[in-house]
Amino acid sequence: MTPADAMIARLDEAARAADLREEAFRKEVAETTARLATERTIAYRRLNFLRALVARVTAAETPEAAVAAAQAHVRERFDWQSESEARTQVLERLTPLALALFGAAHPAEDGASPVEADPAAEMAAFEAWYEQTRASSFWQLFDYYMPETPRVDY
């Protein structure tokens, strides 16, 4: 091998190493971007879901009405027109969250909450329960496409 051939071999090796570093970097960027996009999506889903839930629950006058309002919101949001064991479990497991939100929004006369629970902790507990029992995130329910019903004028 001539000195020129050795130089070309080293340059070829350096170029291939640069390719591998760039490929690894691009893969890392794509993975990080996807992870951050998922985190953002979940954060906005959580925000919008809880914003609507808070509006419903705080408008209720009793804890029981708050639970019913929260369950109605979930049924409407996911277009749950029929009952199933899985849906009933989800609605029941949201009850502590609805009560905690109601308690936070409706303090008693003495300033104490009628329900002593932290809404953020209840939401976290619900999310953990859902993930353990369903092997997926609650926020994936929002991924299902609901086709629009065509509007027909008669």
C-alpha positions as CSV (number, residue, x, y, z in Angstrom):
1,M,0.0,0.0,0.0
2,T,1.4,3.3,-1.0
3,P,1.4,6.3,1.3
4,A,-1.4,7.9,-0.9
5,D,-3.5,4.7,-0.5
6,A,-3.0,4.7,3.2
7,M,-4.1,8.4,3.4
8,I,-7.2,7.6,1.3
9,A,-8.0,4.6,3.6
10,R,-7.7,6.8,6.7
11,L,-9.9,9.5,5.1
12,D,-12.4,6.8,4.1
13,E,-12.5,5.5,7.6
14,A,-12.9,9.0,9.0
15,A,-15.8,9.6,6.6
16,R,-17.5,6.4,7.6
17,A,-17.1,7.2,11.3
18,A,-18.6,10.7,10.7
19,D,-21.5,9.0,8.9
20,L,-22.1,6.7,11.9
21,R,-21.9,9.6,14.4
22,E,-24.4,11.6,12.3
23,E,-26.7,8.7,11.9
24,A,-26.6,8.1,15.7
25,F,-27.2,11.8,16.4
26,R,-30.2,11.9,14.0
27,K,-31.7,8.8,15.6
28,E,-31.3,10.4,19.0
29,V,-32.9,13.6,17.8
30,A,-35.8,11.7,16.3
31,E,-36.4,9.7,19.5
32,T,-36.1,12.8,21.7
33,T,-38.5,14.7,19.4
34,A,-41.0,11.9,19.5
35,R,-40.8,11.6,23.3
36,L,-41.2,15.3,23.7
37,A,-44.1,15.4,21.3
38,T,-45.8,12.6,23.3
39,E,-45.2,14.5,26.5
40,R,-46.7,17.7,25.0
41,T,-49.7,15.9,23.7
42,I,-50.4,14.2,27.0
43,A,-49.9,17.5,28.9
44,Y,-52.4,19.3,26.7
45,R,-54.9,16.4,26.8
46,R,-54.6,16.4,30.6
47,L,-55.1,20.2,30.7
48,N,-58.1,20.3,28.4
49,F,-59.7,17.3,30.0
50,L,-59.3,18.6,33.6
51,R,-60.3,22.1,32.5
52,A,-63.6,20.8,31.2
53,L,-64.0,18.5,34.2
54,V,-63.4,21.3,36.6
55,A,-66.0,23.5,34.9
56,R,-68.6,20.7,35.2
57,V,-67.7,19.7,38.7
58,T,-67.6,23.2,40.2
59,A,-71.0,24.0,38.7
60,A,-72.5,21.1,40.7
61,E,-74.2,21.9,44.0
62,T,-73.5,18.6,45.8
63,P,-70.7,16.0,45.8
64,E,-73.1,13.5,44.2
65,A,-74.0,15.9,41.5
66,A,-70.3,16.6,40.9
67,V,-69.7,12.9,40.4
68,A,-72.6,12.6,38.0
69,A,-71.4,15.6,36.1
70,A,-67.9,14.2,35.8
71,Q,-69.2,10.9,34.6
72,A,-71.5,12.6,32.1
73,H,-68.5,14.6,30.8
74,V,-66.4,11.4,30.2
75,R,-69.4,9.6,28.5
76,E,-69.8,12.6,26.2
77,R,-66.1,13.1,25.5
78,F,-65.6,9.5,24.4
79,D,-69.1,9.0,23.0
80,W,-69.8,6.2,25.4
81,Q,-73.5,5.6,24.6
82,S,-73.6,2.1,26.0
83,E,-72.3,0.6,29.3
84,S,-69.6,-2.0,29.7
85,E,-67.6,-3.4,32.6
86,A,-64.5,-1.5,31.5
87,R,-66.3,1.8,31.1
88,T,-68.1,1.4,34.5
89,Q,-64.7,0.8,36.1
90,V,-63.3,3.9,34.5
91,L,-66.2,6.0,35.7
92,E,-66.1,4.6,39.2
93,R,-62.3,5.2,39.4
94,L,-62.8,8.9,38.5
95,T,-65.2,9.4,41.4
96,P,-62.4,10.3,43.9
97,L,-61.1,12.9,41.4
98,A,-64.5,14.4,41.0
99,L,-65.0,14.6,44.7
100,A,-61.5,16.1,45.2
101,L,-62.2,18.8,42.6
102,F,-65.6,19.5,44.1
103,G,-64.0,19.8,47.6
104,A,-61.4,22.2,46.3
105,A,-64.0,24.3,44.6
106,H,-66.5,24.3,47.4
107,P,-64.9,25.0,50.8
108,A,-67.2,24.6,53.8
109,E,-68.2,27.6,55.9
110,D,-65.3,27.1,58.2
111,G,-62.9,27.1,55.2
112,A,-62.3,23.4,55.3
113,S,-63.1,21.3,52.3
114,P,-66.0,18.9,52.5
115,V,-63.7,16.4,50.8
116,E,-60.1,16.3,52.0
117,A,-58.3,15.1,48.9
118,D,-55.7,16.5,46.6
119,P,-57.0,16.7,43.0
120,A,-53.5,16.3,41.5
121,A,-52.9,13.2,43.6
122,E,-56.3,11.8,42.7
123,M,-55.5,12.4,39.0
124,A,-52.1,10.7,39.3
125,A,-53.7,7.8,41.1
126,F,-56.3,7.4,38.4
127,E,-53.7,7.5,35.6
128,A,-51.6,4.9,37.4
129,W,-54.6,2.6,38.0
130,Y,-55.6,2.9,34.3
131,E,-52.1,2.2,33.1
132,Q,-51.8,-0.8,35.4
133,T,-55.1,-2.3,34.5
134,R,-55.2,-1.5,30.8
135,A,-51.5,-1.6,29.9
136,S,-51.9,1.7,28.2
137,S,-52.2,5.3,29.0
138,F,-55.6,6.9,29.7
139,W,-54.6,9.6,27.3
140,Q,-54.5,7.1,24.4
141,L,-58.3,7.1,24.5
142,F,-58.1,10.5,22.8
143,D,-56.4,8.9,19.8
144,Y,-59.4,7.1,18.5
145,Y,-60.9,8.8,15.5
146,M,-64.6,9.6,15.8
147,P,-66.0,10.1,12.3
148,E,-68.2,13.1,11.9
149,T,-71.8,12.4,11.2
150,P,-72.8,14.0,7.9
151,R,-75.4,16.7,8.2
152,V,-78.4,16.0,6.1
153,D,-81.1,18.6,5.3
154,Y,-84.5,17.3,4.5
